[in-house]
Amino acid sequence: MLRRLIVFFAFLTALAGPAAAQDAAEAIVRLNRLENQFRQMSGQMEQLQHENQVLKEQLRKFQEDVDYRFQEGRGGKASPGGSAPARPAPQPQRRSDVFNPSEAPSAPGAPLPLGATPPSAPLTAEMGQPAPLPGGQMPGQVSGIGELIQEDDMAMDAAPLDINPAGRTVAIPTGAIPAAPASRGPSVAATSVGDPRSDFETAYGYFAQRQYEEAEMGFRRFLQSNPRDKLVPEAAYWLGETYLQRNRYREAAEQFLNVSTEHPSAARAPDALLKLGISLNGLGARDRACAVFGELDRKYPQASPNVRQASEREQRRSKCS
């Protein structure tokens, strides 16, 4: 009705003169704009009302769920609204072949509390003399780690490592590094999920959280289940780190030695050679550690600045000539 009046008024003003007709036309345009804006606002209001209704329904369901959980905690009674409690979701069944340390904390192979594992004994020899290198040579007579590895291969058989990723047993003679206490535990290969990347990331997650026993088992599981995977050098390196963080220098030296000899072109090879020297130094084999640091500078001149700086720092700390 208002629009009809405005149109009628515009018609009358058009008869009055051209200026009045132009004003009437502008008024009609403004009226149309107001109508369009009103329609848009009406649509937005309807949308808001719908969303409000959806939120009310969600809030009602949430309140019912809270009431059910509250009643369930007090004895499993029905909710005040009278609705029957929903059936609880079935718990996932654990595989029967998975070892659960919480069920048998004292079983062999179960993770021990942090700091409970004994550190490796220092490397010493009788009469206070430096321990001989593999092959009977005295410290200072081996120019590099390559000769040490060759002499180690010619030495008498020793206890093999707990893993063998490349099909070669890397052993350190018992006269060079004292043997760790023998322990037998359940096999860790059975707990693999079948995805090498997932196994590696799970083990590294334990290491990042400083859960070194769990990380050790994870990396061992990865290496036993995936001996030809491209992540083998990384896994062996981080397995050595789990030992090094707990001052188990002999086991750490074995892993770092394995990376240096079996995967010399891997990205972690310079870091492994550096940590091998640190592990030997922790065992008291200072001269042998100095030989390893010298081999690192010679074999990997393109190593990262962090590795080279750490090598120089360890050489100064060990007073290497």
N, C-alpha and C positions, 0 to 999 in steps of 0.2 A: 504494500500500500504506500509506503514511504517513497518507493522508487517511482510509482505512478504519479505521485504528487510532484516529485522533482521533475519528471519528464513533462508533466503538464505545465509546471512553472517555467521550464526551459522553453516550451513552445510559446508561451505567452511573451517571454522576454525576447524570443526571436522575432516576434512581431514588433516589439518595441524598438529594436535596433541591432546592428551588427555586433557592437561591443557586448551587449547583454547576451547575445547568442553564443559568443565565444566563452563567456563565463559559464554559461549553462553547460556547454560541452565539457569544459574542464571539471565541472562538478560531477558529471556523469562518469568520467574516467576515474575520478577519485572514489566514487561509489563502487565501481567495479573492483578496484583494488582492495577496498575494505571488505567486500564480499569474499574475494579470494583468500585474504588473510584470515577471515573468520572460518572459512572451510578448513584451512590448514591447521588452525588452532583446535578445531573440533576433532580433526583426525589425530592430532597429537594427544589430546585428552583421552580419546578412546584407546589409543595405544598404551598410555600410562595406566589407565584403568585395568587393561588386560594384564600388564606386567605386575601390577599390584595384586591382582587376583592370583597370579602364579606364585608370587612370593608368599602370600598367605597360605597357599596350599603346601608349599615347601616347609614353611614354619610349622604348620600343623603336623606334618609327617615327622619333622625333627623332634617336636615335643613328644610325640607318641614313642619315638625311638628312645628318647631319654627316659621317659617313664618306664618303658619296658626294661631297659638296662638297670634302672634303679630298683625295680621290683625283683629283677632276676638276682641282683646282688643281695637282696634281703631274704631270699629263699625261693625264688623262681615263681612268685605269684603272678597272676594276670595283672595287666595295667589297670589304673583306675577307670579308664574309659570302657572297660569290659572286653576289649579285644584280646584274643588269645595270643600268647607270646609266640613270636616267630621261632621256627626251628633253628638252632645254632648252626653256623656253617661248619661243614666237616673239616677236621684238622688234617693237614697234609701228612701222608704217611712217609716216614723216613725209610730209606733203603736199608735192608738188613745187612748189607756188606759194608756199610759206612761205619768207621770207627768213631765213637763218641767219647771223648776224653772225660766228660763230666760224669759218665756212668762208672768209670774205673779210673779215678785219678792217680792211683798207684801202679797202674799197669805199665809194662815196658813200652816206651815210645810216647807216653802221654806227656803233654807240655808241662814243663816245670815253671815255678814262679820266676819272674825276672831276677837275675842275679844268683839263682840257685845252682847254675852249672859251674863247675870248677874251672878256673883259668888254666891254660896250658902252662906246664912247667918250663922254666927258662932253660935254654940250651947251653950246657956246660960240658966240659970234658974233665978227665981225671988230672990231678996234679995242677989244676988251675990253668992248663994250657988251652989255647983255642981249639974248638972242635974241628976235626979234619973235614974237608969237603968230600963229596962223593968221589970215590976212586982213590982216596988216600992222600990227596994233595992238601997242603995247608992253605989257609986263607991268604989271598993276595996272588996266588998262582993261576987263578982262573980269570981270563980276560973278559969273559962275558957270560951271560946266562945261557947262550947256545951251547957252549962247551960243557956247562954244568948239566944241561939236559942230556947231552950225548953220554957223559960219564954216568949219569943216573940210569940210562937205559942199559949200560953194560954192567951195572952193579947187580948183586944178587937179588932175587925176587923178594918183594916186601908186600905188606898188606895193601891190597888195592883200595881204591876209593870206593865210597858208597854209591857213586854213580859213574857211568861210563858213556858219555854222550856220543863220542866219536868212534867207539869201538877200540880204543887204545887205553890201556891201563897206565896211568901216570902215577908213579910211586915215588915217595921220598924215603931214602934209606933210614932204617930205624936208628942208625948211629948218628944221623944228621938231625932228625927231629923226633922227639920222644913219642911213642905210640900213645894214642888216646885210649881211655878205658873202653873195652869192648862192651857194646850194648846191643841187644836185639829187640826190635819192636815190630809192630804190625806193618805190613807193606803199605806204602802210601800211594802206590799206583792205582789201587782199586777205587780211590775216591775221585778220580779225574772225571770231569763233566763232559769230556770229549771235545772241548773247544780249547785249542792251545792258547789263543789270545785271552780267553776268559780265565784260564788257569793261571797264566802269568800275571794278569792284572789283579787277581785275587791275592796271590802271594805278595806282590809289590804293595798292595794296600795294607797288608799286615806289617810289612817293613816300615811303611810310612807312619804307621801308628806305634812304632817301636815294640811291636809284638814279635820279637825275633824268633821265638820258638815256633810260632805258627807260620811265620814267613819261611823258616827253614824247611818245614814239612811241605809247604806249598811249592817252593822251588824244586825240592827233591822230587815231588810228585810230577811236576812239569817235565823235568829232565828224564825221568824214567818212562813217562808216557809219550814223550815227543822227542826222541833222540836225534831226529834229523830236521827239526824245525829251525827256521832262521833266527828265532829268539833264543836258541841254546846258549850262545856266548853271553847274552845279557843275563839269562837266568843263572848261569854258572858264576858270573861276576857278583850278582846280588846274593847268591848263596854264600859266597865267600865273605861278603859284607856282614851277613847275619852272624857268622862266626867271629869276625873281627870286632864287632860291636860288643861281644861278650868275652873278649880277651882269649878266645880259643884259637891261638895263633897257628897251631899246627894244621887244623882243619881249614882255616882261612888260607894258609900258604898253599895247600893242595889245590884248592879251587882256583886261586889266582894263577898258579903255575899251569893249570890245565887250560885256562883261557889264553895265556901267553904262548903256549906251545901248539895247541890244537887250532887256535883261531888267531894267528898273528896279524891278520889283516882286518880283524873286526874293529868296530868303532871303540869298543871298550878295552882293546888290547893295551894301549898305553896306560890307562888307569889301572888295569890289572897288574901290569909290571910294577907300577908305583906301589900298589897295595901289597904286592909280594915282598918288596923290600921292607915295607913297614912291618909286615908279619914276621919276617926273619929277624928284624931288629928287636921285635917284641920277644922273640925266643932267645935273644942274647947273641945271635950270630951277626955281630956288627960288621965284620969284614965281608961276609957274604952279602949282607944288605947293601953295603957300599958298592960291591960289584954289580948288583942288580940296578942300582941307581945310575951307575955309569953306563950300563947297557941300555937303559931307557933313553939317556941323552944321545947315544950313538945310533940306536935302532929307530927311534921315532923323533927325528929332529923337527918334524912338523906337528908334534903334539901341541895341544892347546896351551895357552899361557898359564892357566891354572895348574895343569899337570906339571909343567916345567918349574913353576915357582914352588910347588909343593915338593918336587924332587930336590931342588936346591935347598929348601928349608930342612928337609930330612937329612941331607948330607951334612949341613952345618950342625945339626943337632947330634948326629952320629960321629962328628969330627972325622969325616972321610977325607983322606989326603987327596 
